[in-house]
Amino acid sequence: MINLQILLYNEHRSPADIEKVRGIAQALGMKPTGSGLASVSAEMEPGAFESLFGQKAPETPSRTPSTGEFGASGGEDSNVLPVPEILQPLVESITVAPPYIHF
């Protein structure tokens, strides 16, 4: 599964709009896994990801615990994806979430 982070625009960071984004994301083939005050986390099968975004999921290599900041997630940078047209009024960005370092 490919983990995604969906960031809403400031003016759409409300419970109603977060639920709207979760519903649209699900209709697009994403499986919402959580949400916060400003974002929705989701996961996607690789085939559905390629179909929606027109590309293979970018690989983000993990960092070893000694090379990163304490408490930082793994990976060097996030991979920004094109926001599907239906989400553009609500969503600022979608990124592939970097892998986490497990201690």
KAZIRA-V495471 format. One line per field, one symbol per residue. ss: DSSP state (A for helix, B for strand, O for the rest). psi: psi as a letter, one per 40 degrees, with the letter a starting at -180 (. if undefined). burial: + if it has 24 or more other ideal C-beta (glycine too) atoms within 12 Angstrom, else -. A space follows every 10 residues. Layout:
ss: ???
psi: ???
burial: ???
This chain:
ss: OBBBBBBBOA AAOOAAAAAA AAAAAAAOOO BBBBBOOOBB BBBBOAAAAA AAAOOOOOOO OOOOAAAOOO OOOOOOOOBB BOOOAAAOOO BBBBBBOOOO OOO
psi: ihhihhhiid eegidddddd dddddddeei hheiiadeih iiiiiddddd ddefiihihh iiiideeiih eiiiidiihh ihhiddeddd hdihihhiii hh.
burial: -+++++++-- -+----++-+ ++-++--+++ -+--+--+++ ++++----+- -++---+--- ---------- --+++---+- +-++--+--+ +++++++++- ---
